[in-house]
């Protein structure tokens, strides 16, 4: 405990936010992972192995294990990261602040005072629209304090953005 600050010991013990990402968010993160990493890795592997099998069969002895070793991290990411994101991604609007937790590898907790909110935007990319989701971006005076809540169902995102704009607790 720091002298003069009796609340210092409570800083590291934040409870998880109440609202969690749902199954549609998990499917969205899975699609993003396959499009960004898994799919391209499979295409590159196929592009290496198919011509090798047809024209240089002797090269498969060393090329197949090398391709599998390169493919494993991409497939691991595509299979494991979305579930991990769902476990860590959460948000809550309190009486005086917005609290969000996110990340699949590097976990991040962000708290933004409602009094410091400059702008709240609801954005939807093409893949998010397909899954009926949106991202709520809370902008403050400092770019280091901006907060993003991704994977929120569209109707809930609009309600969440309005609550943040008006400072109403959820």
Backbone as CSV, one residue per row, in Angstrom:
resi,resn,N_x,N_y,N_z,CA_x,CA_y,CA_z,C_x,C_y,C_z
1,UNK,0.839,-1.174,0.000,0.000,0.000,0.000,0.882,1.234,0.000
2,UNK,0.565,2.188,-0.823,1.310,3.430,-0.914,0.830,4.366,0.178
3,UNK,1.772,5.020,0.865,1.409,5.955,1.924,0.521,7.065,1.366
4,UNK,-0.583,7.322,2.045,-1.473,8.407,1.613,-2.526,7.965,0.603
5,UNK,-2.455,6.733,0.130,-3.432,6.265,-0.855,-3.984,4.909,-0.408
6,UNK,-5.066,4.912,0.388,-5.595,3.647,0.901,-6.223,2.772,-0.178
7,UNK,-6.549,3.323,-1.353,-7.187,2.552,-2.413,-6.184,1.916,-3.370
8,UNK,-4.902,2.171,-3.177,-3.879,1.676,-4.095,-3.895,0.157,-4.192
9,UNK,-4.153,-0.552,-3.101,-4.132,-2.014,-3.127,-5.286,-2.592,-3.940
10,UNK,-6.319,-1.820,-4.235,-7.467,-2.305,-4.985,-7.294,-2.164,-6.493
11,UNK,-6.283,-1.471,-6.941,-6.118,-1.201,-8.365,-5.974,-2.479,-9.175
12,UNK,-5.221,-3.447,-8.722,-4.995,-4.665,-9.479,-6.130,-5.674,-9.403
13,UNK,-7.185,-5.397,-8.636,-8.246,-6.369,-8.434,-9.574,-5.906,-9.039
14,UNK,-9.574,-5.538,-10.282,-10.814,-5.173,-10.955,-11.615,-6.425,-11.260
15,UNK,-12.890,-6.382,-11.015,-13.725,-7.522,-11.393,-13.959,-7.462,-12.897
16,UNK,-14.235,-8.601,-13.516,-14.489,-8.595,-14.961,-15.766,-7.808,-15.276
17,UNK,-15.796,-7.112,-16.414,-17.016,-6.405,-16.819,-18.167,-7.395,-17.028
18,UNK,-19.398,-6.921,-16.888,-20.580,-7.791,-16.934,-20.931,-8.312,-18.318
19,UNK,-20.835,-7.488,-19.340,-21.303,-7.867,-20.677,-20.195,-8.583,-21.448
20,UNK,-20.506,-9.770,-21.946,-19.523,-10.579,-22.652,-19.894,-10.722,-24.123
21,UNK,-18.907,-11.060,-24.916,-19.133,-11.304,-26.342,-19.945,-12.581,-26.504
22,UNK,-20.839,-12.572,-27.480,-21.717,-13.711,-27.702,-21.216,-14.638,-28.794
23,UNK,-22.029,-15.649,-29.151,-21.627,-16.627,-30.163,-21.422,-16.028,-31.553
24,UNK,-22.187,-14.974,-31.881,-21.980,-14.353,-33.199,-20.610,-13.695,-33.273
25,UNK,-20.164,-13.108,-32.163,-18.830,-12.493,-32.137,-17.765,-13.556,-32.327
26,UNK,-17.956,-14.715,-31.713,-16.977,-15.798,-31.883,-16.911,-16.238,-33.347
27,UNK,-18.080,-16.369,-33.989,-18.094,-16.747,-35.408,-17.429,-15.668,-36.256
28,UNK,-17.648,-14.388,-35.924,-17.022,-13.289,-36.652,-15.500,-13.342,-36.501
29,UNK,-15.009,-13.522,-35.256,-13.566,-13.610,-35.040,-12.980,-14.839,-35.734
30,UNK,-13.730,-15.921,-35.781,-13.254,-17.118,-36.479,-13.128,-16.842,-37.976
31,UNK,-14.144,-16.205,-38.561,-14.084,-15.860,-39.991,-12.911,-14.925,-40.268
32,UNK,-12.705,-13.933,-39.420,-11.570,-13.015,-39.593,-10.243,-13.759,-39.529
33,UNK,-10.123,-14.677,-38.576,-8.873,-15.434,-38.432,-8.610,-16.282,-39.667
34,UNK,-9.641,-16.953,-40.193,-9.455,-17.780,-41.386,-9.129,-16.923,-42.593
35,UNK,-9.786,-15.765,-42.725,-9.511,-14.898,-43.870,-8.119,-14.271,-43.793
36,UNK,-7.698,-13.913,-42.599,-6.421,-13.216,-42.443,-5.221,-14.153,-42.391
37,UNK,-5.380,-15.311,-41.771,-4.215,-16.167,-41.524,-4.409,-17.585,-42.050
38,UNK,-5.459,-18.242,-41.609,-5.649,-19.657,-41.941,-5.817,-19.917,-43.416
39,UNK,-6.704,-19.175,-44.059,-6.951,-19.363,-45.494,-5.716,-19.127,-46.346
40,UNK,-5.057,-17.972,-46.186,-3.839,-17.743,-46.974,-2.749,-18.791,-46.721
41,UNK,-2.627,-19.237,-45.486,-1.613,-20.264,-45.188,-1.937,-21.573,-45.911
42,UNK,-3.211,-21.937,-45.929,-3.605,-23.150,-46.657,-3.378,-22.999,-48.157
43,UNK,-3.673,-21.823,-48.706,-3.459,-21.580,-50.140,-1.978,-21.659,-50.506
44,UNK,-1.136,-21.044,-49.704,0.309,-21.073,-49.975,0.826,-22.505,-49.877
45,UNK,0.360,-23.236,-48.856,0.795,-24.634,-48.716,0.380,-25.454,-49.929
46,UNK,-0.867,-25.276,-50.354,-1.341,-25.994,-51.539,-0.585,-25.609,-52.786
47,UNK,-0.270,-24.320,-52.917,0.475,-23.846,-54.087,1.900,-24.392,-54.101
48,UNK,2.452,-24.684,-52.954,3.794,-25.282,-52.896,3.751,-26.790,-53.109
49,UNK,2.789,-27.436,-52.477,2.770,-28.904,-52.498,2.229,-29.487,-53.803
50,UNK,1.204,-28.857,-54.401,0.607,-29.423,-55.625,1.610,-29.476,-56.779
51,UNK,2.298,-28.384,-57.128,3.279,-28.479,-58.218,4.435,-29.418,-57.873
52,UNK,4.794,-29.419,-56.591,5.874,-30.315,-56.183,5.464,-31.773,-56.385
53,UNK,4.239,-32.113,-56.020,3.761,-33.490,-56.194,3.688,-33.867,-57.665
54,UNK,3.318,-32.900,-58.523,3.183,-33.181,-59.949,4.515,-33.232,-60.686
55,UNK,5.396,-32.272,-60.369,6.621,-32.120,-61.167,7.908,-32.507,-60.456
56,UNK,7.928,-32.436,-59.124,9.137,-32.743,-58.366,8.794,-33.635,-57.167
57,UNK,8.326,-34.850,-57.395,7.884,-35.703,-56.290,8.972,-35.964,-55.246
58,UNK,10.198,-35.924,-55.636,11.292,-36.143,-54.689,11.399,-35.030,-53.662
59,UNK,10.923,-33.846,-54.005,11.002,-32.709,-53.083,9.971,-32.804,-51.963
60,UNK,8.941,-33.620,-52.130,7.907,-33.735,-51.088,8.473,-34.255,-49.767
61,UNK,9.547,-35.030,-49.850,10.169,-35.589,-48.654,10.560,-34.494,-47.665
62,UNK,11.107,-33.396,-48.154,11.506,-32.301,-47.267,10.515,-31.137,-47.300
63,UNK,9.772,-30.972,-48.385,8.857,-29.835,-48.496,7.591,-30.025,-47.655
64,UNK,7.064,-31.235,-47.590,5.831,-31.479,-46.827,6.006,-31.172,-45.332
65,UNK,7.056,-31.665,-44.659,7.228,-31.314,-43.238,7.502,-29.824,-43.031
66,UNK,8.246,-29.216,-43.960,8.525,-27.785,-43.857,7.233,-26.979,-43.987
67,UNK,6.379,-27.361,-44.927,5.100,-26.683,-45.118,4.198,-26.879,-43.902
68,UNK,4.164,-28.094,-43.367,3.357,-28.369,-42.173,3.830,-27.542,-40.985
69,UNK,5.143,-27.403,-40.832,5.685,-26.609,-39.730,5.330,-25.132,-39.887
70,UNK,5.301,-24.648,-41.129,4.929,-23.254,-41.371,3.423,-23.052,-41.216
71,UNK,2.651,-24.065,-41.513,1.193,-23.997,-41.468,0.650,-24.107,-40.042
72,UNK,1.340,-24.819,-39.174,0.846,-25.087,-37.821,0.520,-23.816,-37.023
73,UNK,1.393,-22.809,-36.971,1.032,-21.608,-36.202,-0.192,-20.880,-36.768
74,UNK,-0.311,-20.829,-38.080,-1.460,-20.151,-38.690,-2.751,-20.882,-38.349
75,UNK,-2.749,-22.191,-38.463,-3.945,-22.965,-38.137,-4.246,-22.905,-36.640
76,UNK,-3.211,-22.931,-35.820,-3.402,-22.796,-34.373,-4.060,-21.472,-34.022
77,UNK,-3.598,-20.410,-34.655,-4.205,-19.092,-34.434,-5.666,-19.100,-34.859
78,UNK,-5.946,-19.598,-36.052,-7.312,-19.594,-36.575,-8.257,-20.440,-35.725
79,UNK,-7.741,-21.478,-35.098,-8.590,-22.357,-34.289,-8.716,-21.901,-32.833
80,UNK,-7.660,-21.331,-32.263,-7.655,-21.019,-30.834,-7.955,-19.565,-30.486
81,UNK,-7.521,-18.618,-31.307,-7.674,-17.197,-30.967,-9.128,-16.756,-30.802
82,UNK,-10.064,-17.153,-31.663,-11.442,-16.688,-31.485,-12.054,-17.107,-30.141
83,UNK,-11.822,-18.332,-29.714,-12.356,-18.785,-28.425,-11.720,-18.003,-27.284
84,UNK,-10.432,-17.749,-27.405,-9.732,-16.980,-26.376,-10.252,-15.548,-26.322
85,UNK,-10.493,-14.944,-27.463,-11.060,-13.591,-27.499,-12.401,-13.544,-26.786
86,UNK,-13.248,-14.537,-27.040,-14.575,-14.567,-26.409,-14.474,-14.661,-24.892
87,UNK,-13.486,-15.368,-24.397,-13.335,-15.485,-22.945,-12.858,-14.192,-22.309
88,UNK,-12.100,-13.389,-23.036,-11.523,-12.183,-22.439,-12.254,-10.896,-22.800
89,UNK,-13.051,-10.910,-23.846,-13.687,-9.687,-24.342,-14.968,-9.390,-23.561
90,UNK,-15.014,-8.240,-22.890,-16.183,-7.853,-22.103,-16.197,-6.342,-21.936
91,UNK,-17.350,-5.802,-21.549,-17.474,-4.363,-21.356,-18.590,-4.073,-20.367
92,UNK,-18.548,-2.832,-19.863,-19.573,-2.369,-18.931,-19.546,-0.845,-18.894
93,UNK,-20.732,-0.265,-18.770,-20.849,1.175,-18.581,-21.312,1.389,-17.151
94,UNK,-20.484,2.059,-16.358,-20.826,2.342,-14.967,-21.378,3.746,-14.823
95,UNK,-21.476,4.211,-13.596,-22.015,5.541,-13.340,-21.096,6.646,-13.831
96,UNK,-19.786,6.380,-13.804,-18.867,7.445,-14.178,-17.818,7.028,-15.203
97,UNK,-17.833,5.764,-15.643,-16.789,5.310,-16.562,-17.266,4.150,-17.425
98,UNK,-16.537,3.958,-18.524,-16.717,2.803,-19.399,-15.519,1.903,-19.144
99,UNK,-15.775,0.628,-18.960,-14.726,-0.336,-18.656,-14.778,-1.421,-19.714
100,UNK,-13.652,-1.701,-20.348,-13.600,-2.743,-21.373,-12.357,-3.599,-21.165
101,UNK,-12.526,-4.887,-21.372,-11.417,-5.837,-21.331,-11.384,-6.540,-22.676
102,UNK,-10.194,-6.720,-23.226,-10.079,-7.346,-24.541,-8.725,-8.017,-24.686
103,UNK,-8.531,-8.609,-25.853,-7.258,-9.238,-26.170,-7.360,-10.742,-26.162
104,UNK,-6.565,-11.379,-26.980,-6.527,-12.838,-26.979,-5.158,-13.305,-26.511
105,UNK,-4.146,-12.517,-26.738,-2.805,-12.852,-26.286,-2.349,-11.806,-25.275
106,UNK,-2.345,-10.552,-25.697,-2.049,-9.436,-24.798,-3.375,-8.941,-24.254
107,UNK,-3.625,-9.177,-23.014,-4.885,-8.749,-22.406,-4.799,-7.278,-22.034
108,UNK,-5.889,-6.597,-22.310,-5.917,-5.152,-22.087,-7.187,-4.786,-21.326
109,UNK,-7.041,-3.994,-20.292,-8.177,-3.430,-19.562,-8.119,-1.926,-19.733
110,UNK,-9.214,-1.368,-20.174,-9.262,0.078,-20.399,-10.438,0.653,-19.642
111,UNK,-10.211,1.744,-18.953,-11.271,2.462,-18.249,-11.221,3.901,-18.717
112,UNK,-12.367,4.394,-19.192,-12.459,5.771,-19.684,-13.566,6.472,-18.902
113,UNK,-13.245,7.600,-18.320,-14.239,8.386,-17.590,-15.269,8.936,-18.574
114,UNK,-16.538,8.839,-18.233,-17.596,9.355,-19.112,-17.441,10.863,-19.320
115,UNK,-16.909,11.558,-18.316,-16.710,13.004,-18.442,-15.664,13.338,-19.507
116,UNK,-14.754,12.398,-19.794,-13.699,12.647,-20.771,-14.031,12.190,-22.183
117,UNK,-15.234,11.672,-22.405,-15.612,11.161,-23.720,-15.877,12.323,-24.669
118,UNK,-15.191,12.324,-25.803,-15.388,13.360,-26.821,-16.356,12.919,-27.905
119,UNK,-16.252,11.636,-28.290,-17.084,11.137,-29.375,-17.301,9.638,-29.194
120,UNK,-18.459,9.176,-29.650,-18.771,7.750,-29.644,-19.255,7.402,-31.041
121,UNK,-18.632,6.417,-31.656,-18.998,6.014,-33.019,-19.319,4.529,-33.049
122,UNK,-20.287,4.174,-33.888,-20.628,2.775,-34.125,-20.225,2.477,-35.558
123,UNK,-19.308,1.531,-35.722,-18.816,1.183,-37.064,-19.094,-0.283,-37.346
124,UNK,-19.370,-0.547,-38.633,-19.641,-1.924,-39.060,-18.926,-2.180,-40.373
125,UNK,-18.004,-3.114,-40.355,-17.340,-3.525,-41.586,-18.200,-4.541,-42.309
126,UNK,-17.809,-4.919,-43.527,-18.606,-5.868,-44.302,-18.791,-7.216,-43.605
127,UNK,-17.752,-7.724,-42.983,-17.856,-9.004,-42.292,-18.718,-8.871,-41.031
128,UNK,-18.595,-7.741,-40.343,-19.438,-7.509,-39.177,-20.911,-7.433,-39.581
129,UNK,-21.204,-6.769,-40.690,-22.591,-6.688,-41.169,-23.153,-8.083,-41.444
130,UNK,-22.319,-8.948,-42.001,-22.747,-10.312,-42.282,-23.191,-11.041,-41.011
131,UNK,-22.526,-10.758,-39.900,-22.838,-11.403,-38.627,-23.737,-10.549,-37.731
132,UNK,-24.171,-9.378,-38.206,-25.055,-8.509,-37.416,-24.370,-7.881,-36.226
133,UNK,-23.077,-7.552,-36.374,-22.281,-7.003,-35.276,-21.779,-5.601,-35.607
134,UNK,-21.237,-4.940,-34.592,-20.664,-3.607,-34.765,-19.534,-3.416,-33.762
135,UNK,-18.759,-2.359,-33.973,-17.709,-1.959,-33.044,-18.038,-0.566,-32.535
136,UNK,-18.032,-0.393,-31.230,-18.266,0.912,-30.619,-16.902,1.484,-30.276
137,UNK,-16.601,2.675,-30.808,-15.340,3.340,-30.536,-15.599,4.576,-29.690
138,UNK,-14.951,4.639,-28.539,-15.090,5.764,-27.620,-13.811,6.584,-27.723
139,UNK,-13.952,7.822,-28.181,-12.804,8.698,-28.371,-12.737,9.710,-27.231
140,UNK,-11.515,9.899,-26.733,-11.278,10.876,-25.675,-10.310,11.923,-26.192
141,UNK,-9.890,12.812,-25.334,-8.933,13.836,-25.728,-7.558,13.278,-26.023
142,UNK,-7.256,12.114,-25.475,-5.956,11.483,-25.677,-6.124,10.233,-26.527
143,UNK,-5.292,10.074,-27.556,-5.396,8.879,-28.391,-5.008,7.627,-27.613
144,UNK,-4.210,7.774,-26.568,-3.820,6.626,-25.757,-4.997,6.091,-24.949
145,UNK,-6.011,6.907,-24.744,-7.139,6.484,-23.921,-8.354,6.067,-24.737
146,UNK,-8.266,6.064,-26.062,-9.405,5.629,-26.873,-9.724,4.171,-26.569
147,UNK,-10.994,3.843,-26.677,-11.468,2.529,-26.288,-12.319,1.951,-27.407
148,UNK,-12.102,0.672,-27.726,-12.900,-0.013,-28.762,-13.561,-1.232,-28.151
149,UNK,-14.848,-1.354,-28.407,-15.598,-2.521,-27.960,-16.110,-3.198,-29.230
150,UNK,-15.487,-4.298,-29.602,-15.804,-4.973,-30.869,-16.700,-6.182,-30.632
151,UNK,-17.409,-6.571,-31.693,-18.218,-7.774,-31.636,-19.522,-7.621,-30.882
152,UNK,-20.053,-6.404,-30.830,-21.304,-6.137,-30.126,-22.460,-6.282,-31.122
153,UNK,-23.543,-6.982,-30.763,-24.693,-7.039,-31.667,-25.144,-5.624,-32.052
154,UNK,-25.539,-5.446,-33.314,-25.805,-4.110,-33.859,-26.766,-3.277,-33.008
155,UNK,-27.910,-3.810,-32.650,-28.881,-3.044,-31.860,-28.307,-2.685,-30.495
156,UNK,-27.606,-3.622,-29.889,-26.987,-3.370,-28.593,-25.883,-2.320,-28.709
157,UNK,-25.176,-2.301,-29.839,-24.107,-1.312,-30.047,-24.686,0.097,-30.084
158,UNK,-25.815,0.261,-30.770,-26.441,1.593,-30.815,-26.887,2.038,-29.423
159,UNK,-27.485,1.104,-28.669,-27.918,1.416,-27.300,-26.719,1.738,-26.420
160,UNK,-25.665,0.956,-26.543,-24.440,1.175,-25.775,-23.842,2.543,-26.088
161,UNK,-23.764,2.888,-27.357,-23.213,4.194,-27.753,-24.043,5.325,-27.174
162,UNK,-25.357,5.191,-27.191,-26.225,6.236,-26.623,-26.048,6.351,-25.124
163,UNK,-25.909,5.227,-24.435,-25.662,5.255,-22.983,-24.363,5.974,-22.676
164,UNK,-23.328,5.702,-23.458,-22.036,6.345,-23.221,-22.149,7.840,-23.497
165,UNK,-22.810,8.223,-24.599,-22.979,9.643,-24.929,-23.699,10.404,-23.812
166,UNK,-24.738,9.784,-23.245,-25.533,10.470,-22.219,-25.036,10.214,-20.810
167,UNK,-24.101,9.261,-20.655,-23.543,8.970,-19.329,-24.473,8.174,-18.440
168,UNK,-25.327,7.333,-19.034,-26.259,6.508,-18.272,-25.622,5.145,-18.021
169,UNK,-25.645,4.703,-16.774,-25.074,3.394,-16.419,-25.918,2.269,-16.978
170,UNK,-25.260,1.171,-17.337,-25.974,-0.001,-17.879,-26.092,-1.074,-16.824
